[in-house]
Amino acid sequence: MSHPVVASLVAALPMPALAVGPNERIEAANADAVRLFGEGTEGRHFITALRQPALLDAIEASLRDGERRTADFLTHDRGQDLAFRVSIGPARLRDGALHGRGVLVVFEDVTPVEKAGQMRRDFVANVSHELRTPLTALMGFIETLKGPAREDPAAAERFLSIMEAEASRMNRLVGDLLSLSRVEADERMRPAERVELGALLRASVAGLAPLASEAGVTLIDALPEETDGPLVPGDADQLRQVFSNLVENAIKYGGAGAEVRVAMDAPAYEPRLRATGVRVRVADTGPGIPEIHLPRLTERFYRVDSHRSREMGGTGLGLAIVKHIVNRHRGRMRIDSTPGEGSTFSVVLPVD
């Protein structure tokens, strides 16, 4: 049975905590620790409750010499991995349970930090991979032009065209990385200007009409004709980037013979915003996207078909940029798709 002073001190800590007595049994566990390790934690030998060798060794050493130590503790709860940084420190009370040398074991949840670190590592690995391919191609062609193709004008012309395409690909990637960085930096700052959304959408559609014609895609402007509104709080350049990206993707991946329709609903109450909003839809009649891919489409560098995306000049960052811009505007984006029937990308923006 735990001493009331020990129990009250452990209970007051804002994170999972255990008090281990000199008899190596758990004298007290707060509510967070009970949720982590289960009922009946108190009174058990700490080895049977914790079970991870590195942590057990650190507790045993602290019990032995009274020195502070740290260790890592990994577990799994409700479908997700959790990581804790554990601090083990000596604890001694003159009166009560912890006669002699005991330790206080505190678990700090560092899962978000670990996830952020993993995201950074993945991001660096992805950028390195995306840059390595065109760089390798450029280096190979340069070596060829300096050697076997030095006196072959036809080969040189062909290689230079490929090198230009690879350099353009790297330039697009760097441009999208810079754009993503700027958007993420501004994401917490809500735009204060008012943008005529109808006029902006019409300009975006008109600007992409030549691309649609070249791709054999029918681009349909289904926007209201009577007004340039509604006015929405927004950054005009960023919103133009959102809709140009969505329309361009629909044209590229819809394929020859497809239709791409851009439509905008009148302002109405939007449950997802809990406010009045305007909905813009970019729909295509292309091949569609399998449902398994939909939740991950806005992840950086995620592609449904990597080879096809690279062939079309995609960097894998477009929808990630769109997501952050929509978030900055306090909007919502939804992707609906049925394989063989097409896809619809809907963006809802608040009017007020």
N, C-alpha and C positions, 0 to 999 in steps of 0.2 A: 504494500500500500504506500502510495507516494506521500511525502511530507507536504502539508498544505502550503508552506512557503515556497518550496520548490515548484509545486504544481502551479501556484499563482504566477510565479515569475515566468515559467515556460509558457503558460497560457497567454501572457501579455505580449509575447513576441509576435510580430506581424507576418511571420513565415513559418513553415513547418520546423518544429524544434523538438528535440529529445534531450532528457537529462539521464545520463548513464552513471550509475553509482559505482563505488569502488568494488562492489561485488559483481560488476560487469552486467548487471541487469538494468533494464530501462525503468527509472524511477518515476518519470513523468513524460507525457506526450501531449502536446496541444491539439486542438481540433484539426488544424491543417495537417499535422503529422498523422493523425488517425485516418483522415481521408486518403492520405498518401499510402500508408502501410496497412490499414485495416484495423478493425476492432480487435481488442485484446492485445494491443501493443505493449501496454504497461505491464511490468512484471516479467516479461520475456528476456532471455539473454539476447544481447544486441546482435550476436552473430545470426541467430535464427530469424531476426526481423529484417536485417539489412542485406546480408548475403552477398555483397559485392566485394571481392577481395581487396581492392585498393582502399576502399573506405574502411573496411574492417581493420586492415593493417594500421591505418592512420589513427583510428580510435584506440587500438591496443597500445600503440606507441605513446599516445598522449596520456593514457591511464598510467603507463609505466613511468614516464619522466616528467609529466606535467607541462610539456611544451605545446604551444599552439601549432596546429597543422591545418592544411586544406586538402580536399580531395574532390573528385568528380563522382557524381551519381547519375546514372542514366536509367530511365524507366519508360514505361508505355502506359498511357491512360486514355481511354475512350477514343481509340483510333489514331492517336498522335504520339510521337516520341517526345519525351520531356528530358531536359538536361538541367541538373542542379550543380551549383558550386557549393560544396559543403565546408563550413568552418567548424573546427573542433577546438574548443578552448577549455582550460582547466576550470573547475567549479568546486568551491569548498564552502561548507556551512558549518558553523560551530555547533549549532543545535539542530538536530533532525536527521534527515535521511542521508545526506551526503557527508558523513564522517569520513575523514581522510581525503583521498584524491578521487574526484569524479570528473566528468567532462560534460560540457554542454555542446550538443551537436545541432547546428542550424543549417537549414537547406535553403539556399537562395536560387530561385528559378531564373536561369539564364537562357531559357529556350529561345526567346526573341532575339537575344544577342547571337546565339549560335546560328539561328536561321538567317539573320542578316549577314553574318560572316559567310555562310554557305552560299547565299545569293551573290555576294561579291565575288566569291571564288568562281562560281558558275558563270557570272557575267564576264569576268576576265578570260576564262577558258573559252567562252563562246566568241568573244571579240577576237581573241588570238586565232581561233579556228577560221573565222570568217575572213580575216586578213591574210592568213597563211596561204590559202588556196590561190587567190589572185597574185600574191607576191611570188609564189613558187612558179606560177605560169609566166610571169614577167621575167623572172630570172632565167628560166629555161629558154625563152624566146630570145632574150638578149644574148645569151651564150651561143645560140644557133646563128643569130645574125652576125655575130663576131667571127663565127667559124664557117661551117658548111654552107650557109646561105649568103655569105658575104658577096658573092658574084652572081646571085640569082635574084634579079629584080622582081619577078613574079612571086617568089616565095617571100621575099622581104615585104612586099606590099600586103600579102596575106597575113604575115605575122604581125606587122604593124597595126593592121585593123583589129586583130585579136587583142593585142596589147592595149590599144585604145579602149576597147570594151572592158578589159579587166581593170584598167586605171579608172574608168568611169564608175565601175562597180565599187571600187575602194572609196572613191570620192563620195558616192551616194551613202555608203556606210558611215563614213566619218561625218557627213552632214546630218544623217539621222541620229547618230550618237550625240552630236552637239545639240540638236533639236530636243532630244529626249532629256538631256541634262538641263536645258533651259526650262522646259515644261515642268520637270520635277521640282526645280528650284522655286517656280512661281505657283505651284499647285495650291498652297495654302492662302494665296492672295486672290480674293474674288475680284474679277474685273468690274470696273465702275462705269465703263462707257455703255452706251446703248447702241445696238446693232440692228439694222433692218434685215431681218433674216431672209425674207423672200428675195430681196435684191441680191444678197450675198449668194444664195443658192442658185439663182438664175445665172449669175456671172460664173460660178463654178461649173455649171452644166455646159454653158456656152464655151468655156475654155477647154473642155475635154471632148467637145464634139469631133474635132479632127482625129483624135486618138480612137474614138469609137468607130468612125468611118473607116480608118485604116485597118482596124481589127475586124471589120465586118459585123459590128454590133449595132443594134438599133437603140439609140439613147433617147428616151422619152422624157420630156419636161412636163410633168403632171402637176406643176405648182399653180397656185391661184394666180390669176392674171390681174385681178383688180387692185392689188395692193403690193407694196414693197415690204410691208410689215409681216408679222408683228415685231415690235421692238423687244429685244431681249438684252439683259445685261451680259456683255461679252467682249472678248478681244477679237476684233474682226479678222486679224491675220491668223489667229489660232483656229477660229471656227472655219475659216476658208480651208485651212490645212485638214481639218477633220473631214469635211464633206468632199473635198477633192480626193483625199486618200480613199474614202469609201467608194466613191464613184469610179475612180481609177482601178481599184481592186476588182469591182464588179465587172468592168470592161475586160480586164486582163484575164480573169479566171472564169468569166462567163463563157468565153469561147465564141468563135464565129457563128453567126446566126442567132445568137442570144439577144434578148431584150433586157435593157436596164432602165428601170423607171424610178424617177426621183419625185417624191410626193411630200406634201406638208399638210397636216391637219390644222384646223382652226384651233385657237387656244381653248383649252378645256381643263377641268380639274383632273389632275393626274395622281392616282393613289400612291404611286411609287415616290412621288415628290411631296405628297401631302400639300399640294399647292397647285395653282394654275400653271400649266405648262403647254408647250407646243411640241408636237411630235413630227420628226422628219424620218422618212423611210427611203432607203435605197434598196430596191429589190431587183434581182436578176433571175433569169430563167435558165441559168447554167446548170452544171452537173450537181450542184449541192455539196454539202459537207456532212460526213458521217457524224452522228450525234456524239460519239466518244471524244471528238476533237473540240467541240464547241466550248467547254469550260476553259480550255487552255489557249484559245486563239489570241488572247490579248497578252500572253506571256512574251517576254523578250526572246526573240530568235526562234519562237515556236512556229513550225511550218507543218501543214498537212502533207504537202509533197515538196520536200526540200529541193529535189532536182528541178522540178518545174518552176518553183519560186525563183531559184537562182537564174534559170534561163530567161525569165521575164524581168530580171533586174531587181527582184525583191531583196530587201535586207533583213526581213524578219522582225523589224522594229515598228512598222507602220501602225499596226493596231495597238501596240503598247503606247505609242505616242497619242493616238486617238483616245485611249482610255484615260490617260492622265489629263488631257485637255478637257474631256467631258467632266471628269471629277473636279477640275478647277472651276468649271462653270456650274457646279452643284447639280449636274445633270445625271442621267442614267443612260446606259446603252444596253440593248438586248439583241441577241443574234438568234434567229430562227432559220432552220434549214432542213430540207428534206432531200436526201439523195435522189437524183434524177429529176427533181422539180425546181430546184433553185434555192436561193438564200435571200433573207431580208435582214438588213442591219437597220435597227431603229434607234434613234437618238432623241431623248426627251430633254428639253431645256426649260428651266423656269422662266416665266414671263416677268414676274415681279422680283 
